[in-house]
Amino acid sequence: MALAAEILQVRGATLLQLGDQNRSYTVQLACIVVPEAQQGEAVDWLRQAAPRRTRVNLRPMGQNQGVLLARVQTLSASAGTTDLASGLVAAGLAQVAADADPSGDCANLGA
């Protein structure tokens, strides 16, 4: 069985602390922005959709000042997979970032 990263902490509306085996790292959800007024609701949504120790799959898309930018997808045998950025957009808590590439890795976020 492959070892997946898991959520250690939701640190913000688009910021997660993840870990795998003996490493931990900060990951920012790529392709989205959360308006200031909805930051608290977005954090609550992330904590509900991906509680601590939830296994996730990462699709790295770059880095910004030492923070990994990635698409993050939960892995659950019972509930299937959920892309966290798409979930926030679908819940009306986030918007696709203006600089997101609509034909690349950020495609299908608003769908």
C-alpha positions in Angstrom: 0.0 0.0 0.0 1.4 3.4 -1.0 1.8 5.9 1.8 -0.1 9.1 1.1 0.4 12.4 2.8 -2.1 13.3 5.4 -3.5 16.5 6.8 -2.0 17.5 10.1 -3.7 20.9 10.4 -5.9 23.4 8.5 -3.9 26.6 9.0 -6.0 29.0 6.9 -8.6 29.3 4.2 -6.1 28.0 1.6 -3.2 26.8 3.8 -2.7 23.3 5.1 0.0 21.6 7.1 0.6 18.1 5.6 2.9 15.3 6.6 4.1 12.0 5.2 6.1 9.6 7.3 8.7 11.8 9.0 8.3 15.1 7.1 5.8 17.9 7.3 5.3 20.8 5.0 3.0 23.7 4.3 0.8 23.6 1.2 -1.3 26.3 -0.3 -4.3 25.3 -2.4 -3.5 26.4 -5.9 -5.8 28.1 -8.4 -8.2 29.8 -5.9 -8.6 32.9 -3.8 -10.9 33.2 -0.8 -12.4 36.6 -0.2 -11.5 38.1 3.2 -15.1 38.0 4.4 -15.3 34.2 3.8 -12.0 33.2 5.3 -13.6 31.8 8.5 -16.3 29.8 6.6 -13.7 28.4 4.3 -11.6 27.2 7.2 -14.6 25.6 8.7 -15.5 23.9 5.4 -11.9 22.5 5.0 -12.0 21.2 8.6 -15.3 19.4 7.8 -14.3 18.1 4.4 -10.8 17.1 5.3 -10.4 16.5 9.1 -7.0 15.9 10.7 -5.3 12.6 9.5 -7.3 12.6 6.2 -5.1 11.1 3.5 -4.5 13.3 0.5 -3.0 13.2 -3.0 -1.0 16.2 -4.0 -0.5 17.6 -7.5 2.3 20.1 -7.1 2.1 23.3 -9.3 5.0 25.3 -8.0 6.1 27.1 -4.9 6.0 30.6 -3.4 8.5 31.7 -0.7 9.0 28.1 0.5 5.3 27.2 0.4 4.3 24.4 -2.0 1.4 25.3 -4.3 -0.6 22.3 -5.2 -4.0 20.8 -6.0 -5.0 18.7 -3.0 -7.4 15.8 -3.3 -8.7 13.8 -0.4 -8.5 10.0 -0.6 -11.3 8.1 1.1 -12.5 4.5 0.4 -16.0 5.3 1.6 -16.5 8.9 0.3 -14.4 8.8 -2.8 -12.1 11.7 -3.7 -12.7 15.4 -3.3 -10.6 18.2 -4.7 -10.4 20.8 -2.0 -10.1 23.8 -4.2 -13.1 22.7 -6.4 -15.1 22.0 -3.2 -14.5 25.5 -1.9 -15.5 27.0 -5.3 -18.6 24.8 -5.4 -19.6 25.9 -1.9 -19.3 29.5 -3.0 -16.5 30.2 -0.5 -13.7 30.7 -3.1 -13.2 31.9 -6.6 -10.8 30.8 -9.4 -7.8 33.0 -9.2 -7.5 35.6 -11.9 -4.0 34.3 -12.9 -5.1 30.7 -13.0 -4.5 28.9 -16.3 -8.0 27.8 -17.4 -6.6 25.3 -19.9 -4.0 23.7 -17.6 -4.0 22.3 -14.1 -6.6 24.8 -13.0 -9.2 23.6 -15.5 -12.5 22.3 -14.2 -12.4 24.3 -11.0 -15.6 26.3 -11.8 -17.5 23.4 -13.2 
